[in-house]
Amino acid sequence: MKIISKNINFERTLIRKLYFFLFVLLFFSNIFAQERTEKLVRGYGGGMMIHTGFLFGSVQPIGYKASGAPIGLGGTLRVQLGNHLMVGGEGYVSTLHQMKNGSYLKYGWGGILVQYFWQCNKVMPYLGLTVGGGAQTSFLMFDGNQNDWEQEENVVFHKQGFMALTPFAGCDFILTKTLRLTLKVDWLNTFGRSGYRMPTGPRLYFGILFYH
């Protein structure tokens, strides 16, 4: 119980730091936005993004501690409303490999996003929030490996759905009127029926977006 409590306190501390970072970015971006010299063309756009990051936490029902860098792929579609607001949707699949034997934790999630942005010449910082849901699949093999054809006995396989609340911050780099690069960081907060907090942490995204 003490270990679980320490992990929860550590996670809460990191979440507070993330929200502080979002506040600082909001403050300075609002100042820099006053210096923009080119108005964005209203429209819609989207594209693909790859991501990594660092996840940590306990698979509480079995007491397994997971940590490491996930790899994933997904995409987003956003529609611009006014000079500072975008709405749209996004969805991703993220896999955290474990124990170097084929074990993994896999997240598939998506939702509706609201994003507030500023334009500073060719740079467009933004803050946002995605509300949605998804599912986590846990496959943990404590004996054996993925390369043999033997029947394994000490294996856990479990899948469960969750609701998701994901704050994010990032920046678009405007290359042309139709092409942008984007870099963002988010934190996936999951809420399930059992109250089980899934391993989570910051994810870093990089992608190419096309606008019309």
SULLINZI-V136761 format. One record per backbone hydrogen bond with DSSP energy under -1.0 kcal/mol. CO is the residue of the C=O (numbers start at 0). NH is the residue of the N-H. If there is no record, write none. Layout:
CO:NH, CO:NH
This chain:
0:4, 1:5, 2:6, 3:7, 4:8, 5:9, 6:10, 7:11, 8:12, 9:13, 10:14, 11:15, 12:16, 13:17, 14:18, 15:19, 16:20, 17:21, 18:22, 19:23, 20:24, 21:25, 22:26, 23:27, 24:28, 25:29, 26:30, 27:31, 28:32, 30:33, 31:34, 32:35, 42:79, 43:211, 44:77, 45:209, 46:75, 47:207, 48:73, 49:205, 50:71, 51:203, 54:67, 55:199, 56:65, 57:59, 58:61, 58:62, 58:63, 63:58, 65:56, 67:54, 70:94, 71:50, 72:92, 73:48, 74:90, 75:46, 76:88, 77:44, 78:86, 83:116, 84:80, 85:114, 86:78, 87:112, 88:76, 89:110, 90:74, 91:108, 92:72, 93:106, 94:70, 95:104, 97:100, 102:97, 103:138, 104:95, 105:136, 106:93, 107:134, 108:91, 109:132, 110:89, 111:130, 112:87, 113:128, 114:85, 115:126, 119:122, 121:173, 122:119, 123:171, 124:117, 125:169, 126:115, 127:167, 128:113, 129:165, 130:111, 131:163, 132:109, 133:161, 134:107, 135:159, 136:105, 137:157, 138:103, 139:155, 152:154, 153:141, 155:139, 157:137, 159:135, 161:133, 162:190, 163:131, 164:188, 165:129, 166:186, 167:127, 168:184, 169:125, 170:182, 171:123, 172:180, 177:210, 178:174, 178:175, 179:208, 180:172, 181:206, 182:170, 183:204, 184:168, 185:202, 188:164, 190:162, 199:55, 201:53, 202:185, 203:51, 204:183, 205:49, 206:181, 208:179, 209:45
